[in-house]
Amino acid sequence: MSQFVRLLHLVDSALPTGSFAYSYGLESSFTFGLIKTGSDFRQHLYAYLQQVASLELPFMHSCFNLPVLGEELHELAEEYDAQLLVPTLHRASVTQGKTWLKLLTTFYPDAGLPELRAWFDARQLPLHFTLSFTLALKQAGFPLADLQAVYLHMALRDQLSAAIRLGFLGPLEGHRLQHDFYAVFEHLLACFAHQPYQEASRSAFLLDTTQTLHEDIYSKLFQN
């Protein structure tokens, strides 16, 4: 129980991991009229979570189960990097990955996390957030099932937080939506949690489009 409570602390939105700076295309979706109604937003949330699950969970599964810092991990890291085609999304992922590892190192100084960063640097591999999140928490002793569940939680929470900050909905409505959408987590985990990264897929290409459009917003609240 104490280990899971520690994990809840690590994924608390108050920790300075940088996620607050990104809406992952939500701001541009509002700005350019791709999301206009509450129904549109619900559909967006489901598509967003579906893509997070179909892409990130298989990489997390393989990343957790592969031998640490070996050739197979090198191939996985290259494949993950190739999946992030939107430049702003790529930069955000690398920035958060470095920030996350730095933060975890302060909490778990004996987990060998500096060696993890050095391994990626030596091979000139970008340390993306999903990989940093999984590898660091694995070395800190957390189970994969908990990591995948809280990863979905963070994805949902950050989208709703962005919608609230953009004035699209109020805090109470946002928390009610968060409560409602937890119901889809079991389905997503059952579908994707045990897939290898070779079966990962990007299932909602319109989300990539909205992230690209973010660069055209005249005045931005978020970096992406």
Helices and strands as residue ranges (DSSP letters): H 2-10, G 19-21, H 26-31, H 38-65, H 71-83, H 87-107, H 113-122, H 129-139, H 144-165, H 171-181, G 182-184, H 185-192, G 197-199, H 205-213, G 214-216
